[in-house]
Amino acid sequence: MIIRDETPEDTATVRQVVAAAFGRVAEADLVEALRDSGDAVMSLVAGDEGQIVGHILFSRLQAPERCLGLAPVAVAPSRQTQGIGSDLIREGLARAKRDDWQAVFVVGEPGYYGRFGFSTAAADKFETAYPKPYVLALDFVPGALRDRTGALLYAPAFLALE
């Protein structure tokens, strides 16, 4: 399996993978809206034997500054539970750190995302419309989030998903 940057030729297949993974098109529409708005910062695909089997997207947050939102991460249903999502997350986080982003936020299951270093404690001081027990953060710069507070604002495209 290889993980690489998404190309324009991948768009239709990524849409299919994301829609199949979530069992609906809302998340696939979100990916397209984030691309179209310019808020998508990093979009990676996992390929195996010439087929795209997974996708992950990181988008620029409106607040806090220099932070990303991880969403969505999707794996083709026939390939789930094989570590593809984990590989995509690890690669995306490594690239975000290398590119000097200060932190990444995610709304998800703490037990799953905790494996990658995310914690609810790191995100707790931020105001959000999302359920607090599922809002997690991972800072790349030690203490990057420690003295920051205020709103956690995802890109406007996320409002359509809610």
Buried (B, 14 or more C-beta within 10 A) or exposed (E): BEBEEBEEEBBEBBBBBBBBBBEEEBBBBBBBBBBEEEBBBBBBBBBBEEEBBBBBBBBBBBEBEEBBBBBBBBBBEEBBEBBBBBBBBBBBBEBBBEEEBBBBBBBBEBEBBBEBBBBBEBBEBBEBEBEEEBBBBBBBEEEBBEEBEEEBBBBEBBEEEE
